Structures are given as C-alpha cells and as structure tokens.
Amino acid sequence: MTNQGTGVDESLQTGDILETAHQLSELQSFVQMLERSGLASELREPNSRTLFAPVNRAFESMPGDLLAERERLGEIVAKHIVKGRQTEADLRLISSVKTISGDSIPVEFRSEGSRFGRALIIKRDIACRNGLIHLLDQFAAD
C-alpha cells in the first residue's frame, strides 16, 4: 500500500469503510469496538465519511472493563468518525475537524508527523467506496 505519502491508496477502494477495516489486520480490535458500540452502520452509509482508526496496539493501554460499556464505547468511537472525505491534503488546510460526536479534534502537522488529537497518523488516505481511513498509533481522545 502506498499510504505513507500524501496520495490516496486505491488498492482497497471497492469496499465500504467497514468492509475495508475488516480487511486490515491492524484494525481488528477497533473493528470489534465499532461493532460493540453500535456505530458500525455509520461506516456503511453511502455518504462519505473519514475514519481515524487506532491500530491494535492502541488497545494495550485501554482499561479492559471499558469494552463492556456500550454507551462509553459509542462516545469514543464517535470521536474518530468525521462526515465527508478528508484526505491528508485536506487536513493540512484546517486546524481541527468536527466529529460525529460533535467534538472538534485538532489536526496538526509537525516534523515528527501528522496528528489527529493526541494520536500520530501512521498510515493515511486508505481509499474506500464511501470515504477514507487514516490509521492512528493511539486514541485521539477519550
């Protein structure tokens, strides 16, 4: 995949965001969280979305009992979904994005890399039929 640069990765584009996330082994923990939260249907919508998805290792610091709290999971997941297709190039033009939770999450570009909230964007612009996925090293917000 060519997702370290600023170009959109077209290799997985045939599936929607949820189908594509299922195909990415580094997102299996987040996919489970999505499904438990009740928000998975958001990523099947025909309207464009952008998913900022923490990779599996981000879950190492998460309290185990949190995964049992569906409402809390929904709050966390909603802070990682944005309406519209936001490429890295688009994100460079703004200072924050409004998530479906209603929260504004800051977007920053530094020498060590691009940030979404407190998370480093480690893979970007993974194209899907209905939007994009950016992979994060940790959760952007609690």
Contacts in CASP RR format, 6 or more apart in sequence:
PFRMAT RR
TARGET T0000
AUTHOR 0000-0000-0000
METHOD contacts of the structure
MODEL  1
MTNQGTGVDESLQTGDILETAHQLSELQSFVQMLERSGLASELREPNSRT
LFAPVNRAFESMPGDLLAERERLGEIVAKHIVKGRQTEADLRLISSVKTI
SGDSIPVEFRSEGSRFGRALIIKRDIACRNGLIHLLDQFAAD
1 9 0 8 1.000
1 11 0 8 1.000
1 12 0 8 1.000
1 123 0 8 1.000
1 126 0 8 1.000
2 9 0 8 1.000
3 9 0 8 1.000
3 123 0 8 1.000
3 124 0 8 1.000
3 125 0 8 1.000
3 126 0 8 1.000
3 135 0 8 1.000
4 123 0 8 1.000
4 124 0 8 1.000
5 88 0 8 1.000
5 124 0 8 1.000
5 125 0 8 1.000
6 87 0 8 1.000
6 88 0 8 1.000
6 89 0 8 1.000
6 124 0 8 1.000
6 125 0 8 1.000
7 87 0 8 1.000
7 88 0 8 1.000
7 89 0 8 1.000
7 125 0 8 1.000
8 87 0 8 1.000
8 125 0 8 1.000
8 127 0 8 1.000
8 132 0 8 1.000
9 125 0 8 1.000
9 126 0 8 1.000
9 127 0 8 1.000
10 127 0 8 1.000
11 127 0 8 1.000
12 20 0 8 1.000
12 23 0 8 1.000
12 24 0 8 1.000
12 126 0 8 1.000
12 127 0 8 1.000
12 128 0 8 1.000
13 127 0 8 1.000
13 128 0 8 1.000
13 129 0 8 1.000
14 129 0 8 1.000
15 128 0 8 1.000
15 129 0 8 1.000
16 43 0 8 1.000
16 44 0 8 1.000
16 128 0 8 1.000
16 129 0 8 1.000
16 130 0 8 1.000
17 43 0 8 1.000
17 44 0 8 1.000
17 49 0 8 1.000
17 51 0 8 1.000
17 128 0 8 1.000
17 130 0 8 1.000
17 131 0 8 1.000
17 132 0 8 1.000
17 133 0 8 1.000
18 31 0 8 1.000
18 34 0 8 1.000
18 40 0 8 1.000
18 43 0 8 1.000
18 44 0 8 1.000
19 128 0 8 1.000
20 126 0 8 1.000
20 128 0 8 1.000
20 133 0 8 1.000
21 27 0 8 1.000
21 30 0 8 1.000
21 31 0 8 1.000
21 34 0 8 1.000
21 43 0 8 1.000
21 51 0 8 1.000
21 53 0 8 1.000
21 133 0 8 1.000
22 31 0 8 1.000
24 126 0 8 1.000
24 133 0 8 1.000
24 135 0 8 1.000
25 56 0 8 1.000
26 55 0 8 1.000
26 56 0 8 1.000
26 135 0 8 1.000
27 53 0 8 1.000
27 55 0 8 1.000
27 56 0 8 1.000
27 133 0 8 1.000
27 135 0 8 1.000
28 56 0 8 1.000
29 54 0 8 1.000
29 55 0 8 1.000
29 56 0 8 1.000
29 58 0 8 1.000
29 59 0 8 1.000
30 53 0 8 1.000
30 54 0 8 1.000
30 55 0 8 1.000
30 56 0 8 1.000
30 58 0 8 1.000
30 59 0 8 1.000
32 67 0 8 1.000
33 59 0 8 1.000
33 67 0 8 1.000
33 73 0 8 1.000
33 76 0 8 1.000
33 77 0 8 1.000
34 40 0 8 1.000
34 43 0 8 1.000
34 77 0 8 1.000
36 67 0 8 1.000
36 70 0 8 1.000
36 73 0 8 1.000
37 70 0 8 1.000
37 73 0 8 1.000
37 74 0 8 1.000
37 76 0 8 1.000
37 77 0 8 1.000
37 78 0 8 1.000
38 70 0 8 1.000
38 73 0 8 1.000
38 74 0 8 1.000
39 74 0 8 1.000
39 77 0 8 1.000
39 78 0 8 1.000
39 81 0 8 1.000
42 49 0 8 1.000
42 81 0 8 1.000
42 100 0 8 1.000
43 49 0 8 1.000
43 51 0 8 1.000
43 81 0 8 1.000
43 130 0 8 1.000
44 130 0 8 1.000
45 130 0 8 1.000
46 130 0 8 1.000
47 83 0 8 1.000
47 84 0 8 1.000
47 130 0 8 1.000
48 83 0 8 1.000
48 84 0 8 1.000
48 85 0 8 1.000
48 130 0 8 1.000
48 131 0 8 1.000
49 81 0 8 1.000
49 82 0 8 1.000
49 83 0 8 1.000
49 84 0 8 1.000
49 85 0 8 1.000
49 130 0 8 1.000
49 131 0 8 1.000
50 81 0 8 1.000
50 82 0 8 1.000
50 83 0 8 1.000
50 84 0 8 1.000
50 85 0 8 1.000
50 86 0 8 1.000
50 97 0 8 1.000
50 131 0 8 1.000
50 132 0 8 1.000
50 133 0 8 1.000
50 134 0 8 1.000
51 80 0 8 1.000
51 81 0 8 1.000
51 132 0 8 1.000
51 133 0 8 1.000
51 134 0 8 1.000
52 80 0 8 1.000
52 81 0 8 1.000
52 82 0 8 1.000
52 105 0 8 1.000
52 116 0 8 1.000
52 119 0 8 1.000
52 121 0 8 1.000
52 134 0 8 1.000
52 136 0 8 1.000
52 140 0 8 1.000
53 80 0 8 1.000
53 133 0 8 1.000
53 134 0 8 1.000
53 135 0 8 1.000
53 136 0 8 1.000
54 80 0 8 1.000
54 119 0 8 1.000
54 135 0 8 1.000
54 136 0 8 1.000
54 137 0 8 1.000
54 138 0 8 1.000
54 139 0 8 1.000
54 140 0 8 1.000
55 122 0 8 1.000
55 135 0 8 1.000
55 136 0 8 1.000
55 137 0 8 1.000
57 137 0 8 1.000
58 119 0 8 1.000
58 136 0 8 1.000
58 137 0 8 1.000
58 138 0 8 1.000
58 139 0 8 1.000
61 138 0 8 1.000
62 139 0 8 1.000
66 72 0 8 1.000
66 73 0 8 1.000
66 76 0 8 1.000
67 73 0 8 1.000
75 101 0 8 1.000
76 139 0 8 1.000
76 141 0 8 1.000
76 142 0 8 1.000
78 99 0 8 1.000
78 100 0 8 1.000
78 101 0 8 1.000
78 102 0 8 1.000
79 99 0 8 1.000
79 101 0 8 1.000
79 103 0 8 1.000
79 105 0 8 1.000
79 140 0 8 1.000
79 141 0 8 1.000
80 99 0 8 1.000
80 136 0 8 1.000
80 139 0 8 1.000
80 140 0 8 1.000
81 99 0 8 1.000
81 100 0 8 1.000
82 97 0 8 1.000
82 98 0 8 1.000
82 99 0 8 1.000
82 100 0 8 1.000
83 98 0 8 1.000
83 100 0 8 1.000
84 131 0 8 1.000
85 131 0 8 1.000
85 132 0 8 1.000
86 97 0 8 1.000
86 132 0 8 1.000
87 124 0 8 1.000
87 125 0 8 1.000
87 132 0 8 1.000
88 114 0 8 1.000
88 121 0 8 1.000
88 124 0 8 1.000
88 125 0 8 1.000
88 134 0 8 1.000
91 97 0 8 1.000
91 107 0 8 1.000
91 109 0 8 1.000
91 114 0 8 1.000
91 116 0 8 1.000
92 109 0 8 1.000
94 107 0 8 1.000
95 106 0 8 1.000
95 107 0 8 1.000
95 108 0 8 1.000
96 104 0 8 1.000
96 105 0 8 1.000
96 106 0 8 1.000
96 107 0 8 1.000
97 104 0 8 1.000
97 105 0 8 1.000
97 107 0 8 1.000
97 116 0 8 1.000
98 104 0 8 1.000
99 105 0 8 1.000
103 141 0 8 1.000
105 116 0 8 1.000
105 117 0 8 1.000
105 140 0 8 1.000
105 141 0 8 1.000
106 115 0 8 1.000
106 116 0 8 1.000
106 117 0 8 1.000
107 114 0 8 1.000
107 115 0 8 1.000
107 116 0 8 1.000
107 117 0 8 1.000
108 114 0 8 1.000
108 115 0 8 1.000
108 117 0 8 1.000
109 115 0 8 1.000
112 120 0 8 1.000
113 120 0 8 1.000
113 121 0 8 1.000
114 120 0 8 1.000
114 121 0 8 1.000
114 124 0 8 1.000
115 121 0 8 1.000
116 134 0 8 1.000
116 136 0 8 1.000
116 140 0 8 1.000
117 140 0 8 1.000
117 141 0 8 1.000
118 138 0 8 1.000
118 139 0 8 1.000
118 140 0 8 1.000
118 141 0 8 1.000
119 136 0 8 1.000
119 137 0 8 1.000
119 138 0 8 1.000
119 139 0 8 1.000
119 140 0 8 1.000
120 136 0 8 1.000
120 137 0 8 1.000
120 138 0 8 1.000
121 134 0 8 1.000
121 135 0 8 1.000
121 136 0 8 1.000
122 135 0 8 1.000
122 136 0 8 1.000
122 137 0 8 1.000
123 134 0 8 1.000
123 135 0 8 1.000
124 134 0 8 1.000
124 135 0 8 1.000
125 132 0 8 1.000
125 134 0 8 1.000
126 132 0 8 1.000
126 133 0 8 1.000
126 134 0 8 1.000
126 135 0 8 1.000
END
